[in-house]
Amino acid sequence: MTNGESLALRLHPDDNVAIARHALPGGSVLSEYAGMVVGADIPAAHKVAISDIRQSEPVRRYGQIIGFATQPIRRGEHVHMHNLAMGAFERDYAFGADARQPSLTTLASFTFSV
């Protein structure tokens, strides 16, 4: 980890995977996830399980189901085509349901240049 940057990013609080910012060699320690140890090499931009995921349990990224575990996936393991498959599930198409109006202080910090 350099300059305090995370090695893997959790994109939504409901996610059970994080995304590797760079290639993670097996044995890497992800201190931002309570010292979780990566089990094997994980390529950059691939998913790593940040909690144990049971077989048939949904895998969530961006707070959305992106597939289901085809086998048990342990915390710190690579999540990809070898252990993830699509499946049928109820979908909620409430587009923008979690959108929030920005505060005036947030808007005041934006600047534009021509």
C-alpha positions as CSV (number, residue, x, y, z in Angstrom):
1,M,0.0,0.0,0.0
2,T,1.4,3.4,-0.9
3,N,0.4,6.7,0.6
4,G,-2.4,5.1,2.6
5,E,-4.4,4.1,-0.5
6,S,-6.6,1.0,-0.3
7,L,-5.4,-2.1,-2.2
8,A,-9.0,-3.1,-2.9
9,L,-12.2,-1.0,-3.0
10,R,-15.6,-1.9,-1.7
11,L,-18.0,0.0,-4.0
12,H,-21.1,-0.3,-1.8
13,P,-21.8,-1.1,1.8
14,D,-23.8,-4.2,0.8
15,D,-21.0,-5.7,-1.3
16,N,-19.3,-9.0,-0.3
17,V,-16.5,-8.4,-2.8
18,A,-13.9,-5.6,-3.3
19,I,-12.1,-4.7,-6.4
20,A,-8.3,-5.0,-6.6
21,R,-6.8,-1.6,-7.5
22,H,-3.6,-3.3,-8.7
23,A,-2.5,-7.0,-9.1
24,L,-2.5,-8.5,-5.6
25,P,0.0,-11.3,-5.1
26,G,-1.1,-14.2,-2.9
27,G,-0.3,-13.5,0.7
28,S,-1.0,-9.8,0.4
29,V,-2.5,-8.4,3.6
30,L,-5.5,-6.0,3.1
31,S,-5.4,-4.0,6.3
32,E,-8.5,-2.1,5.3
33,Y,-10.4,-5.4,5.7
34,A,-9.2,-6.3,9.2
35,G,-5.9,-7.8,8.0
36,M,-7.5,-10.1,5.5
37,V,-4.9,-12.2,3.6
38,V,-5.3,-12.8,-0.1
39,G,-5.2,-16.5,-0.8
40,A,-3.8,-16.5,-4.4
41,D,-2.8,-14.0,-7.0
42,I,-5.6,-11.7,-8.0
43,P,-5.3,-9.6,-11.2
44,A,-5.9,-5.9,-11.2
45,A,-9.6,-4.9,-11.4
46,H,-10.8,-8.4,-10.4
47,K,-12.9,-9.2,-7.4
48,V,-11.7,-10.5,-4.0
49,A,-14.2,-11.9,-1.4
50,I,-14.3,-9.8,1.7
51,S,-16.5,-12.2,3.6
52,D,-17.1,-15.9,3.3
53,I,-19.7,-16.6,0.6
54,R,-21.7,-19.8,0.7
55,Q,-22.5,-21.9,-2.3
56,S,-25.6,-20.5,-4.2
57,E,-25.3,-17.2,-2.2
58,P,-25.5,-14.0,-4.2
59,V,-22.3,-12.1,-5.0
60,R,-22.9,-8.4,-4.7
61,R,-21.0,-5.5,-6.4
62,Y,-22.3,-2.0,-6.6
63,G,-24.9,-3.2,-4.1
64,Q,-26.4,-5.4,-6.9
65,I,-26.4,-9.1,-7.5
66,I,-23.8,-9.9,-10.2
67,G,-24.0,-13.7,-9.9
68,F,-24.1,-16.6,-7.5
69,A,-21.3,-18.6,-5.9
70,T,-21.0,-22.0,-7.6
71,Q,-19.0,-23.3,-4.6
72,P,-18.1,-21.9,-1.2
73,I,-15.8,-18.9,-1.5
74,R,-13.6,-18.0,1.4
75,R,-12.7,-14.5,2.5
76,G,-9.6,-13.4,0.6
77,E,-10.3,-15.7,-2.4
78,H,-10.5,-14.5,-6.1
79,V,-14.1,-14.3,-7.3
80,H,-14.4,-14.8,-11.1
81,M,-15.8,-17.2,-13.7
82,H,-14.4,-20.3,-12.0
83,N,-16.6,-19.8,-8.9
84,L,-19.4,-17.5,-10.1
85,A,-22.4,-18.1,-12.3
86,M,-25.6,-16.3,-13.3
87,G,-28.9,-17.4,-11.9
88,A,-32.6,-16.4,-11.8
89,F,-33.6,-13.9,-9.1
90,E,-36.2,-11.2,-8.5
91,R,-35.0,-7.9,-9.9
92,D,-35.9,-4.4,-8.6
93,Y,-35.7,-1.8,-11.4
94,A,-36.2,1.2,-9.0
95,F,-33.8,3.3,-11.0
96,G,-32.4,6.2,-9.0
97,A,-34.2,5.1,-5.8
98,D,-31.1,5.8,-3.7
99,A,-30.2,9.1,-5.4
100,R,-29.6,12.0,-3.0
101,Q,-29.8,15.8,-3.5
102,P,-26.4,17.3,-3.0
103,S,-26.1,19.8,-0.2
104,L,-25.4,23.5,-0.9
105,T,-21.9,23.1,0.7
106,T,-21.1,20.3,-1.7
107,L,-22.3,22.4,-4.7
108,A,-20.4,25.4,-3.5
109,S,-17.1,23.5,-3.7
110,F,-17.4,22.9,-7.5
111,T,-15.7,25.3,-9.8
112,F,-15.9,25.6,-13.6
113,S,-13.4,27.1,-16.0
114,V,-13.8,28.0,-19.6
